[in-house]
């Protein structure tokens, strides 16, 4: 609706000039002529008030006015008429179907807040889902060495047994502590929806003092150490598997902030990060989204997104082991290699 402009304010009543003080006159022998002279000296009001009233003396308003008084009275009538027109125009329904507001009006009433596009599938290639979400503080730098978190677990699964340790980089501090990270790793890998659900392998966590060299190490690592070890050709935070040092590097920035494709579900993202990188230990390569609307394979690079088109855009110049097709397919985030268990 168009906001009325111009003279939308109520017109102020014309101000009335003060009555001139009467100048004393010498006594006159004729009472009636003296009264007439005093009346002329006092003068009359120049314009009617907003609510016309009788004179303060209580007598009726004289039927005649001076020329100036008449002119100002007519002006008051015109202003009243214009005010009435503006009020009626403002209250009348408008034929416009859009809300057109001036910047001043918008500032008075506050911003127009709209809702985000529905769907939440992050399908558009222009949506930077690979960016690190906002959130809490994370370990930015560390010493490049790791400490083993004490603890072990029984064997889970059947088949070839893989052993692992849980470690945290020296100098990297998590608000929840080292033990919480180890608990999250164990709970993820012990779940039948994880890699042991394949029926081909078994997993067991070992301690540093067990005298056993683990098959791989799952290591919470600071942001900058992860970049140095994993590379940073694609300018977004990622984790990786470093086979030459036998270490799964979980990027501390992602561990704290997660990924946009998981829509704030940090626990699910952490399960994905562990399963995805441990999947590389078992020689699994990256894969694209297979069907539109399907659960994403755990080996899809979901830290960057769940849209094939978007991942193709990111990896064209930096291949990640497989070429991602630009086929418009978008999956749903998924943290498990064997989700139906």
N, C-alpha and C positions, 0 to 999 in steps of 0.2 A: 504494500500500500504506500502510495506517495505521501510523504510527510508534508503537511501544509507549510507554506513559506510566506514570507512577506508579513502582512499585518494580521497574523494569527493571534496576537496578543490582544486582550481587551483594551479598547481605546480608553485612555485616561480622560476623565472629565476635564473640560477646560477650567483652568484656574481662574478664580475670581479676583479681580483687582480689589485691594482694600478700599474701603469707603473713606473718602477724604474727610478729615476732621472739619467740623463747622467752625467758621471764624466768628467770634462773638460780634454782634452788631449792637449799635446803640439802641436804647429803648425807643419804641415807637408808640405813638398814641393809638395807632390802628392795629389791633390784635390780629385781624385776619391777614393784612398785608405783611406783617412781621413773620407770621407762620409760613406764608408762601415763600418769602425770601430764605428762611431757614431751611425749608424743604429743598429749594434749588441748591443751596450751599452743600447740604449733605450728599446729594447725588443719589443715584440708583445703582444696583448691581449691574455689571456689564454683561453677565451671561447667567443662564439658569444653572443651578447646581444639578449633580447627577440625579438626585431625587428632589425635584422642586418642592420648596416649602414656602410658607408665608414669611414675611419679614419678622425679624426678631421682636419687633414691637407688638406682634400678635395680630396685626391688621392684615387684610387681604392684599395680594400683589396687585399693584396698579395695572390697569389694562393696557397702558401705553408704555413703550420703552424707547430709549434713545436709539439712533441709527447704529451706533457701534454695538450696543447690546443686542439689537435684532440680528446683526450680521453674525456675531459669535453664537447666538442661539441657533441660527440656521446651520452653522458649521458643526455644532454638537449633534444635530439631527442627522447630518450626512455621515459623521463618524459612527454614530450608532447603527445606521443602516449598513455601512460597510462591514462593521464588526459582525452583525447578524449574518451577512452573506458568507463571510469566511467561516464562521462556526458551522453553518449549514453545509458548506462545501466539504469541510473536514469530516463531518459525520456521515456524509452521503457515501454509499458503497462505491468502490472504484472498479472500473472494468479491467484493471491490470491483474494479471495472474502471477506476477513475480514480485518479490520484495525488493524494491529499489530504494536504497537508503544512501543518504549523503555520508561522507566520512565523519562529519561531526555527529550525525545521528548514531552511527555505528559505535563511535567512541562512548556516547552516553549510555547505550544499551548493552555494550559488551560485544565480543566477537560472536559470529555465527559458527557454532561448533557442529561439524558434520561427523557422520560415522565412516569408518574405513570400509573399503569394498568387501563384500561378503565372500565367503569361501575359505579363506585362510590357507590356500594351497600353494601360495608363492609361485604361481606359474609364470608370471611375467619375467622376461629376461632383464628388465630394467630394475627389478626389485633386488637390492644388494643383500641377499640372504646370507652371503658368506661373511658379512661384517660381524665383528664381535659385538654381541648385545651389551647394553648398559648393565651395570650391576656392581657387585662388591669389589673390594681390593683383591688383587691376585699377586703371586710372586713374580716379579719382573725379572730379577736376575738371581744367579746363584753361583756356587763355586765350581760347578762342572764335575763334582764328585757326589756320590750317593751313599746314604746310610741305609742299612737294612732294617725294616720294621720287624721287631721280634714277633714270632708266632708261626704256627704251621696248621695244616688241615689234614684230615683223612683223605684218602683217595676217593675221587668221585668219577663214576663212569667206568667203562670197560674198553679194552683195546690197548693200544700202545700208551704207556704212561709218560706224561710230560710233567716235569717239575718246574716250579717257578718261585721266585722271591718277590716280595713287595718292598719297594725302596722309595726314599724321598731325597731329593737333591739337597746337599748341604747348603745352608743359607736361604733355602726356600721354606717359607713358613705358611702353613694353612691355619686359618682361624679355628677350624674344627679339629686340628691335630692330626698327627701321623696315623694313629690307631684307627681313626674314622675312615681314612683313605684305604687302609688295609681291609677293613671290614666291608667296604663297598666293593672292592676287587673280589674278595672271597665270595660274597653273596652273589655276585654276578656270574662268576665262573662255575659256581656250584649249582646254579639253576639248570634244570633239565632243558630249558629253552636255549641254553648257551651251547657251546661246541660239544660238550659231552653228550648232548641229546642225539648226536649223529649215530651213536653206538659204535664208533670207530676208535675213539681216544678216551683216555682218562687223564685227570688233572690232580695234582697234589702240590700244595704249598709247603716249602721247606724253609727252615731257619738258617741264619748265617752260620751258626755253630754246629750244624748237623754234619759237617764234613762232606757235603754233597754239592757238586757244582751244578747249579740249576740249568735247565734247558733254555730258559729265558727269564728276564727280569722285567717286572712291570714297575716303571719308575715315574713318579710324579716329578715334573721338571719345570723349571722357571720358563717364562716366555722367551727370553733372549737365548738361553742355552738350547731350547728346542729349535729356535730358528737356526742357530749355528750348526746343530747336528742334523736337522731334517732338511735344511734349505728353505729359502723364502722367495722362490721365483714367482709363485702366485702370492700376491701381497695380502694374504689373509692368514689368520692363525690356524694352525693344524697340528696334529700329533703324527707320530710315525713309528715304524718298526725299523731299527737299525741292526741288520743281520750281522754286520762286521763286529759289533760289540755285544750282540745278543741282548739288546735292550729295547723294550717297548717304551717309548717316550710319550707320556701323557702330558700335554701342554697345560700348565697351571692356569693360564688365562681361560682356556676352554672349560677346564674343570670347575672354575668358579662361575663363569658367565654362561656356559652352554652354547647353543646355536639357535638361530632364528627359526629354522624349520621345525624345531620341537616346541615352539610356541610357549616358552617359559617352563616346560616340564624338565627341570634340571636333573631329577633322578633318572628319568628315561634317557636323557642325553648321556649321562655318565655311563650307564649300562652300554649304550651304543659305542661310546669311545673305547671302552675296554674290549668289547667283543670285536669291533672292527679291527683294531690294531693287533689283537691276538690272532685274528683271522689271517693276517699276513704271516704270522709265525707258521701257520699250517699251509703256506704257499697259495693262499687265495688272492686273486687280483681284483682290481676295481671292476665294477659292473654298472651298467645303466639301469634306469627304471624299465622293467619289462612290459608293464601294462598300465595304461592310464587309470589312476585311482587305486592301484594295488599297493600292498605294503612294500615299502622300499626294501631291497636286499640289504643285509647288514653291510655288505661290501660296497655299496653305493656311497659316494662321498657326501654323506648327509650333513657333515659339518659345514659344507658350502651350500647345500640346498638339495631339494628333491625334484627339481625340474631338469629333464635332460637338456633342454635348450639352454638353460642357464649354465649348467655344468660344462656343456660344449663351448660356450662362450668363454668360460674361464680357462679351459684346458687346451684350447686349439693351439696356442703358442707354447704351452708347457704340458706335453703329454704325460698322462699319469698311468701308463701301462696299457690303456685301451682307448680307442677313439669313441667318444660319446656321440650318438646320433642326434641330429636336430629333428626330432620327430614329434615334438609337442607333448610328449608323455610326461605326466606328473604323478609321482607316487605319494603315499602317506608315510610319515616318519615311522621307523621301526628299529628297536634296539637289538633284536634277537636273530640269530642265524637259523633257529628252529622254533619259530613263534607259536606253532600249533603243537603244544605238548600238554 
